[in-house]
Amino acid sequence: MAVTVPVDELRAGDHACLTFSDEEERLDLVAAFVADGLDAGQQVVCYTDTHRPATLGDHLADREIAVAAVLDTGQLRIHAIEQWWLRDGGFDSDALLGVIAAQIAEAERGGFTGLRITSDMSWAVRPVPGVEHLSVYESAVNDLFADGRLTSICQYDRQRFDAVTLAVVADTHSHAVAAATYHDDALLRICRQYRPRGVRIAGEIDYRSLEPLRTALAEAVRLDRHLHLNLTQLRFMDATIGGEVLNTAAALGADRQVTVRCPPQIAKVLAVLSPQTPARLRLVVVDEQP
């Protein structure tokens, strides 16, 4: 059974799975995984299915990764899943194992400290020839992690894969990656955001969730020089919560800042509570409605 760890605690040689139900959170965790690999001098390869390679590159750049520069040096590579995983229109476990072994050797020859791979597994819900051998591959690939030169995250969307498949996935990976979570129920999720560093709140929040919010904000203030508060998927916030956000910004030192990204209805709550935006709060209004 996979051991659940925060993404920033993965170590060289870990084979991890990321099961997700929220695209924003998935991209945040993938960006953190990529950034940690780049910082460690590893070569990083992203295999993408849900997004085109250029689009995934844009998402990584939005999360403070110098994508253009590391693509130019070859330290980062972004490929469509078909380019290596589904060559000739089908999935061949043995061929892919050979490809990854060759990529490990290539990274070593290139002077990198190892190879880091993240793969979007959404292709496996399609009727692809050979897809029935995916669990065999996930087990067999573990041999390539033994010497610590390979680190990997496989991404599985909970809304696309059935519970049995997700259980098998958990058994074939040494680790499971998840965001540190302060509150999670049907209406509200408060979790750690890794790129940029801060807190993400999604759903609806009022005074009843003040304590977990305070815990999340206090940890971010302790860990991060500048705090990013991602409220882009927050539908409702009451005055108590808005006041806590404003008070957090006001309490920071002069050389620190809280950046709040939020939709217009959340910005209105903050504006009513504080017509003059506090000096240490930067408000970014994002209307993501079509």
Phi, psi and omega per residue, in radians:
M1 nan 2.352 -3.100
A2 -1.164 2.437 3.070
V3 -1.558 2.167 -3.101
T4 -1.388 2.243 -3.134
V5 -2.415 2.682 2.969
P6 -1.105 2.636 -3.053
V7 -1.069 -0.559 -3.103
D8 -1.419 0.049 3.068
E9 -1.867 0.091 3.038
L10 -1.163 2.541 -3.131
R11 -2.111 2.802 3.107
A12 -0.954 2.288 -3.124
G13 1.707 -0.064 3.122
D14 -1.420 2.417 3.051
H15 -2.001 1.835 -2.965
A16 -2.040 2.690 2.997
C17 -2.029 2.548 3.051
L18 -2.101 1.907 3.021
T19 -1.779 2.238 -2.971
F20 -2.411 2.772 3.034
S21 -2.260 0.056 -3.088
D22 -2.311 2.109 -3.056
E23 -1.152 -0.690 3.134
E24 -1.062 -0.751 -3.136
E25 -1.197 -0.680 3.100
R26 -1.035 -0.829 -3.125
L27 -1.119 -0.623 3.101
D28 -1.093 -0.810 -3.119
L29 -1.194 -0.696 3.094
V30 -1.099 -0.759 3.123
A31 -1.072 -0.713 3.113
A32 -1.110 -0.728 3.118
F33 -1.088 -0.774 3.128
V34 -1.118 -0.825 -3.097
A35 -1.082 -0.731 3.131
D36 -1.097 -0.677 3.110
G37 -1.151 -0.749 3.108
L38 -1.091 -0.749 3.139
D39 -1.119 -0.514 -3.117
A40 -1.502 0.037 3.136
G41 1.368 0.305 3.100
Q42 -1.513 2.746 2.928
Q43 -1.485 2.369 -3.062
V44 -2.059 2.246 3.120
V45 -2.117 2.188 3.097
C46 -1.916 2.160 3.019
Y47 -1.807 2.126 -3.025
T48 -2.097 2.512 3.103
D49 -2.183 -0.839 -3.111
T50 -1.144 -0.667 3.141
H51 -1.980 2.597 2.975
R52 -1.156 2.688 -3.127
P53 -0.933 -0.749 -3.129
A54 -1.128 -0.655 -3.140
T55 -1.180 -0.757 3.093
L56 -1.077 -0.696 3.077
G57 -1.025 -0.702 3.104
D58 -1.118 -0.721 3.126
H59 -1.101 -0.698 3.110
L60 -1.178 -0.696 3.113
A61 -1.118 -0.645 3.094
D62 -1.106 -0.338 -3.117
R63 -1.857 0.603 2.951
E64 1.189 0.592 3.024
I65 -1.912 2.286 -3.119
A66 -1.367 1.246 -2.970
V67 -1.036 -0.863 -3.072
A68 -1.009 -0.746 -3.088
A69 -1.143 -0.784 -3.076
V70 -1.376 -0.389 2.974
L71 -1.181 -0.689 -3.135
D72 -1.110 -0.664 -3.127
T73 -1.427 -0.230 -3.100
G74 1.503 0.035 3.117
Q75 -1.241 -0.500 3.068
L76 -2.039 2.343 3.031
R77 -2.279 2.401 3.115
I78 -2.196 2.083 -3.074
H79 -2.182 2.546 2.919
A80 -1.139 2.539 -3.066
I81 -1.002 -0.564 -3.118
E82 -1.138 -0.411 -3.025
Q83 -1.143 -0.581 -3.130
W84 -2.252 -0.701 -3.058
W85 -1.297 -0.605 -3.033
L86 -2.136 0.755 3.118
R87 -1.127 2.470 -3.101
D88 1.136 0.358 2.987
G89 1.460 0.053 -3.128
G90 -2.515 3.041 -3.121
F91 -1.797 2.129 3.129
D92 -2.112 1.826 -3.055
S93 -1.027 -0.817 -3.099
D94 -1.115 -0.720 3.139
A95 -1.121 -0.708 -3.133
L96 -1.179 -0.666 3.071
L97 -1.031 -0.694 3.102
G98 -1.157 -0.684 3.113
V99 -1.076 -0.808 -3.091
I100 -1.180 -0.691 3.079
A101 -1.043 -0.709 3.115
A102 -1.174 -0.631 3.122
Q103 -1.183 -0.630 3.072
I104 -1.066 -0.812 3.141
A105 -1.127 -0.680 3.132
E106 -1.133 -0.725 3.112
A107 -1.080 -0.692 3.127
E108 -1.148 -0.742 3.109
R109 -1.128 -0.523 -3.139
G110 -1.374 -0.015 3.101
G111 1.513 0.187 3.110
F112 -1.447 2.733 -3.089
T113 -1.384 -0.140 3.128
G114 2.929 -3.059 -3.141
L115 -2.106 2.332 3.119
R116 -2.157 2.176 -3.079
I117 -2.165 2.380 2.944
T118 -2.219 2.330 -2.990
S119 -2.258 2.221 3.048
D120 -1.435 1.997 -3.014
M121 -1.620 0.239 -3.082
S122 -1.077 -0.430 3.108
W123 -0.995 -0.454 -3.010
A124 -1.289 -0.109 3.055
V125 -1.541 -0.132 3.114
R126 -1.561 2.771 3.141
P127 -1.332 1.188 -3.104
V128 -1.545 2.287 3.076
P129 -0.983 2.271 3.119
G130 1.580 -0.060 -3.087
V131 -1.089 -0.407 3.136
E132 -1.151 -0.220 3.140
H133 -1.683 0.151 -3.085
L134 -1.055 -0.781 -3.121
S135 -1.135 -0.556 3.073
V136 -1.127 -0.760 3.106
Y137 -1.074 -0.821 -3.084
E138 -1.049 -0.548 3.083
S139 -1.358 -0.796 -3.059
A140 -1.176 -0.571 -3.079
V141 -1.182 -0.307 -3.122
N142 -1.020 -0.475 3.125
D143 -1.097 -0.474 -3.099
L144 -1.341 -0.191 -3.117
F145 -1.600 -0.150 -2.940
A146 -1.052 -0.618 -3.056
D147 -1.638 0.087 3.046
G148 1.419 0.065 -3.130
R149 -1.432 -0.299 -3.098
L150 -2.064 2.359 3.030
T151 -2.319 2.429 -3.007
S152 -2.618 2.607 2.939
I153 -2.206 2.224 3.011
C154 -1.822 2.258 -3.025
Q155 -1.781 2.165 -3.134
Y156 -2.168 2.147 -3.138
D157 -1.429 2.067 -3.121
R158 -1.093 -0.429 -3.130
Q159 -1.408 -0.195 -3.127
R160 -1.899 -0.549 -3.077
F161 -1.742 2.538 3.125
D162 -1.358 2.863 -3.057
A163 -1.089 -0.623 -3.135
V164 -1.136 -0.805 3.119
T165 -1.062 -0.750 -3.140
L166 -1.127 -0.605 3.086
A167 -1.168 -0.714 3.102
V168 -1.112 -0.732 3.113
V169 -1.004 -0.794 -3.126
A170 -1.048 -0.610 -3.104
D171 -1.315 -0.373 -3.072
T172 -1.719 0.025 3.109
H173 -2.052 2.529 -3.136
S174 -1.321 -0.474 -3.080
H175 -2.401 2.670 2.962
A176 -2.069 2.397 -3.092
V177 -1.786 2.369 3.090
A178 -2.623 2.696 3.043
A179 -1.286 2.547 2.992
A180 -1.112 2.209 -3.002
T181 -2.041 2.330 3.140
Y182 -1.782 -0.453 3.096
H183 -2.769 2.394 3.134
D184 -2.686 1.956 3.006
D185 -2.563 -2.947 -3.036
A186 -1.127 -0.444 -3.076
L187 -1.808 -0.398 -2.960
L188 -2.563 2.396 2.996
R189 -2.300 2.175 3.039
I190 -2.053 2.091 -3.094
C191 -2.511 2.901 3.082
R192 -1.212 2.406 2.965
Q193 -1.901 2.367 -3.021
Y194 -1.762 -0.540 -3.111
R195 -2.424 1.893 -0.226
P196 -1.246 2.820 -2.968
R197 -1.235 2.354 3.140
G198 2.871 -2.428 -3.053
V199 -2.317 2.470 3.068
R200 -2.070 2.316 3.126
I201 -2.194 2.223 -3.124
A202 -2.282 2.489 3.084
G203 1.892 -2.204 -3.126
E204 -2.382 2.353 -3.077
I205 -2.382 2.381 3.049
D206 -2.414 -2.964 -3.014
Y207 -0.973 -0.426 -3.100
R208 -1.204 -0.316 3.139
S209 -1.899 0.406 -3.105
L210 -1.120 -0.719 -3.066
E211 -1.133 -0.849 3.089
P212 -1.102 -0.562 3.074
L213 -1.128 -0.767 3.118
R214 -1.060 -0.688 3.106
T215 -1.081 -0.798 -3.130
A216 -1.117 -0.790 -3.128
L217 -1.166 -0.690 -3.141
A218 -1.108 -0.703 3.121
E219 -1.163 -0.723 3.127
A220 -1.122 -0.709 3.101
V221 -1.082 -0.633 -3.133
R222 -1.281 -0.641 -3.005
L223 -1.617 -0.482 -2.937
D224 -2.067 2.366 3.095
R225 -1.146 -0.860 3.061
H226 -2.019 2.315 -3.035
L227 -1.762 2.253 3.069
H228 -1.879 2.160 -3.132
L229 -1.935 1.906 -3.084
N230 -1.639 1.846 3.133
L231 -1.999 0.363 -3.023
T232 -1.127 -0.386 3.117
Q233 -1.946 0.421 3.080
L234 -1.641 2.181 -3.093
R235 -1.616 -0.524 -3.073
F236 -2.584 2.442 3.056
M237 -2.527 2.281 3.138
D238 -1.566 3.119 -3.046
A239 -1.155 -0.577 3.127
T240 -1.077 -0.787 -3.123
I241 -1.223 -0.752 3.093
G242 -1.023 -0.709 3.100
G243 -1.106 -0.635 3.116
E244 -1.145 -0.685 3.097
V245 -1.098 -0.813 -3.131
L246 -1.133 -0.699 3.133
N247 -1.153 -0.630 3.100
T248 -1.081 -0.769 3.129
A249 -1.137 -0.741 -3.089
A250 -1.148 -0.480 -3.084
A251 -1.452 -0.152 -3.114
L252 -1.282 2.727 3.054
G253 -1.184 2.891 -3.041
A254 -1.105 -0.399 -3.090
D255 -1.696 0.242 -3.120
R256 -2.161 2.875 -3.038
Q257 -2.648 2.587 2.959
V258 -1.910 2.152 3.032
T259 -1.787 2.124 -3.140
V260 -1.928 2.081 3.022
R261 -1.824 2.168 -3.035
C262 -2.702 2.818 3.047
P263 -1.345 2.934 -3.045
P264 -0.998 -0.665 -3.074
Q265 -1.177 -0.524 3.087
I266 -1.344 -0.646 3.081
A267 -1.076 -0.604 3.138
K268 -1.136 -0.681 3.108
V269 -1.065 -0.820 -3.137
L270 -1.119 -0.642 -3.127
A271 -1.190 -0.645 3.111
V272 -1.153 -0.725 -3.111
L273 -1.254 -0.544 -3.102
S274 -2.551 1.537 -3.109
P275 -0.970 -0.549 3.055
Q276 -1.744 2.020 -3.120
T277 -1.043 2.210 3.128
P278 -0.955 2.589 -3.054
A279 -1.024 -0.584 -3.062
R280 -1.681 0.204 3.111
L281 -2.005 2.207 3.069
R282 -1.916 2.097 -3.064
L283 -1.825 2.167 3.102
V284 -2.069 1.943 -3.113
V285 -1.569 2.169 -3.074
V286 -2.166 2.000 3.080
D287 -1.747 1.765 -3.057
E288 -1.702 0.152 3.111
Q289 -1.271 2.501 3.126
P290 -1.156 nan nan
